[in-house]
Every structure is written in C-alpha cells, then in structure tokens.
Amino acid sequence: MSSATTRFLYVARHAEASPDETELTERGRRQAALLGERLRGVPLSAVHHGPLPRATQTARLVHERLRPDVPLQVSEAAGDYVPYVPRREELPKESADRFLAFVGQFPEDERSRGAELADAAGARFTGPAEGDEPRHELVITHAFLAAWLVRDALDAPAWRWLGLNHANAALTVVRYTPGRPATLLMVNDMGHLPEELRWTGFPPELRAA
C-alpha cells in the first residue's frame, strides 16, 4: 500500500496576452519572468500548463527560471473551459440572469466538455500526493480553472466558481495534507509584480489598491 504525503499546488493564470490571444504582450512576458523568479526557490517537481499559446508561453518563460530538470508538461485538463454550467435553481435569484448569460456566451465545446475536464484536473492536481516527501507542483492555467480549484478547496457549491476572478500571473497556493481539509495558503497574490503589472486581466470594477 502506497503512502500519502502533502501536496502543495501552485496555481497561476497565464500572463497578459494580445487581443487575439496568440502571444503574450511585452507586459505579459515581464509578468511571466517575475513569476518564475518568485518560484525559483520552490522545490517544484513539475510544471503543468494548458495547451493554448498564452498558457504555453507563460509556462516556458517561468520554466526558464527554474531548475532545468523540472519537467514541463502540457495538460488538456489545465486548459481553458467552463468547468461547471449551473442550473438556474442553484443560483441566487438576484444574480441568476447575469451568471447564466455569462456562461452562455462561451462556445458549446467549452461548456459541453468542461465537467469532464474539471474532473480530470481534480484527479490529477488536487488532494494528497503519493510518496513520502511533500510534493510541489505548478499549474499554469486560465481564470476559470483557477477559480474552480479555489472553489473546490473551500468545498463551496459547484456554481461558486463564478465570481472568483484571477489576475494575470497572480499566484494561488493550496495545501492538501492527508487527513485534513484543503488549506488555501494564498489566493490571487501579486506580490512579485510591480504596480504597473498588477490587475491585468481583471475586471476594472473589481480592482483594488
């Protein structure tokens, strides 16, 4: 029987991308480099990233600042998709129309496979890890999966990923320890970014000083 150990999951949204989302902006490249510098001393065992260019490019720039032996792995489960489509009756009455309209604007393929991919992400990235030594893993992903993983760590209702926003290259860390609930160590942390690189990719009305 294999033993279980603590997993530290580092989750970051990709850095700022161009309007067509095919490449990072100059600010995005700076964000990714600074995220890599922040994580340089973390004993990461793997860097996972979604398959789209903005996540791939962010992961590569982060990876350049880590130990060269850290595996860099693409994962469809770390991609961009709607992790859960709520039913109207699940939602607060005052916000149901807004949330349903928001989810409905995304392509059918991002919604229809979302639950399957979110389950795969949960199975791959969350919970205690196998082994005897604590495991540290980084996932470079998109705003929706970052929100879903925070919701999951809090054991909140499935619809509650909605309204959880993540800035570009911000860092969230979740600890999964055997026999204990998941612990959020930090959420949407931008301490590694100078002021001019913070809050990109975040709705203006939700930005704080």
Salt bridges, closest charged atoms under 4 A:
GLU16 OE2 - ARG27 NH2 2.53
GLU21 OE1 - ARG54 NH1 3.29
GLU26 OE1 - ARG29 NH2 2.99
GLU37 OE2 - ARG40 NH2 2.73
GLU37 OE2 - ARG65 NE 3.88
GLU64 OE1 - ARG65 NH1 3.39
ASP69 OD1 - ARG67 NE 3.04
GLU76 OE2 - ARG113 NH1 2.63
ASP80 OD2 - ARG54 NH2 2.75
GLU89 OE2 - ARG87 NE 3.12
GLU90 OE2 - ARG87 NH1 3.60
ASP97 OD1 - ARG88 NH1 2.82
GLU108 OE1 - ARG111 NH2 3.35
GLU116 OE2 - ARG113 NH2 3.63
GLU137 OE2 - ARG7 NH1 2.33
GLU137 OE1 - HIS48 NE2 2.81
GLU137 OE1 - ARG124 NH2 3.23
GLU137 OE2 - ARG135 NE 3.21
ASP152 OD1 - ARG151 NH2 3.47
ASP189 OD1 - ARG38 NH1 2.47
GLU196 OE2 - ARG30 NH2 3.32
